[in-house]
Amino acid sequence: QRSVSPQVPMLTWNLLSFIIRLCGVACLQRRHYFLMFSYHLFAVVPIALQTAIHLIRCTVHLTELRVSNTLGDALYHHLLSKEFCRAVFVGIGSIMPMAMLPALFHGGTIGWRHCIAIASFSYFIANIVYSVLAKVTVYMSQHSSWGVPVVIFVSDKSVCGGGGGGSPVVVVVVTHGAVRCGAVR
């Protein structure tokens, strides 16, 4: 049986997404409610769905790795919080420019070529910016006295030695091997 590289479906989706967004940008040529609705349907909704689907797939994959004991609890929660932050940052960073594009184009602020560039690359640029910021933040946290914050999404008294009534989120900060805990209620 012939295997298919994971890059083939990714490239296919990126090409299809690009074509769909260009169809959406083509709807900006005239001011009409149906065309504005079509623009948002073709340009903004796919990016929002892609962001949500990426978060769901990452959450399922990380949970499977945790259940199979491949990931420890701290690493699982760290990666899960990073993916959640990625979804929020990339979602806002790519959807906001796309949602504002019709007003900017019809107001004469930006031209046709800029619309195509924003529609084509806003998701990818937001994703790259988040990746760089996340790496720099983790690097700075590791090499400072703060430590890397790891958000635990369960109420588990045993994480920080028990005591008190459980809290919905326990923040564990690892600093050079020492563990400090704090609760967020």
C-alpha positions, 0 to 999 in steps of 0.5 A: 500500500502506498503511503501519502506524505502528510505534506500533500493534504496540507499543501492541498488545503493551503491551495484550496484555502488560498483560492477560496480567499481570493474568491472572497476578495473578488467579492469586494469589487462592488458594494452590495450586501450579498457580496459582503456576506459572500466575502466574509463567507469565503475569506473570514469563515475558513480562517476561523474554522481552520483555527478552531479545527487546528486547536481541536486536532492538537487537543485530541492528539495531545490527549492521546499522547498523555493517555499513552504515557508518552507525555507527562502531566506538566508537558501536556498542560504546557503544550495544551496552554501553548496551543490554546494561546496560539488559537487565540493569538492567530485567530485574532491576528488573522481574522481582524485584518480580514474582517476590516478589509472591506471597510479599508478597501471601500474607504480607499485606505488600501488598494486591490493588491494589498487586499490580495496580500492581506487575504493570502498571508494574514493567517500564515504571518500571524502563525509565524509571529506567534511561533517566534513570540512563544519561543522567545517567551519560553527561552526568556522564562527558562533563563530568568529566575521566573521559570516557565509557567505551566497551567494545569487545567484540573482541580488536583490538590495533590499537585501542590501538596493538597490542603484547602478547597480545590481550585479550578486552575492550579498554576505550577511554575518550574524554576531550575528544578524547584516547583512553586504553586499558586491557585486561581479561583 
